[in-house]
């Protein structure tokens, strides 16, 4: 198994109480820490408004952060989980990503999906197309990016996107373009798109659902003639790890206390509950290892960890690095 680390950017209320002028220092220092450690990749979210509801708290923009991390790290891969296709024209996005790949020396990953957060779609003037249209845009956009990175020029005339000899120069440094992480678990459409184009997938960490979606992906690969075994399957997990059950409970309490000042108590409780279930990496090291071993047995080769306390306290990350990663790598 390989492991990625989410860097807090505010979206999940994970910079609350930190002055805005200090946000970049916190984010940059965590990225530098990950760059020097056991992590294969670092990640950000592509969102504009906080969850579980929009607030006035910070949410820093994903591709601005990609460029910044490209310039301030040296080894670690750089990803977004995941870029919403419709937030940026895909030809423009291919150009942005190629430039960031060059700045980074060839370390960018393209996490891409159809998008889902209706409030921010409408707030930013994108409307909110049907799921069918959002997925069709994802399919067309991925085709455009693949061709742009492969050839340095792209023409495309689809239902939603058009390009006429758009030049992407220079191309990304990575051979065959930037790796595509196609995110989402829709078994009829999203996983078929992944079967056609993805180097990596990313869907639920709940074991039974992970197994079912893996079977759906395998069926689509057979249908379209691609190699299922060549696609790395990944998951995202919330990680609150402590040396004992009491330590885990205290960490959860601190996270709840921070966010309850920004959202109603019921919403804060739902956030906590969502980070402690069977699809999480919350618990003692032994509990977390057992859960991740089960996922590994189902074919999951990559885990991206979100530590809600990362901006305030790295001790949980250090426990994970010391005890969990060696047991599963």
Secondary structure, 3 states (H helix, E strand, C coil): CEEEEECCCCCCCCCCCCCHHHHHHHHHHHHHHHHCCCCCEEEECCCCCCCCCCCCCCCCCHHHHHHHHHHHCCCCEEEECCEEHHHCCHHHHHHHHHHHHHHHCCCEEEEEECCCCHHHHHHCCCCCCCHHHHHHHHHHHHHHHHHHHHHCEEEEECCCCEEEEEECCCCCCCCCCCEEEEECCCCCCHHHHHHHHCCEEECCCCHHHHHHHHHHHHHHHHHHCCCHHHCEEEEEEECCEECCHHHHHHHHHHHHHHHCCCCCHHHHHHHHHHCCCCCCCCEEHHHHHHHHHHHHHCCEEEEEEECCCCCCCCHHHHHHHHHHHHHHC
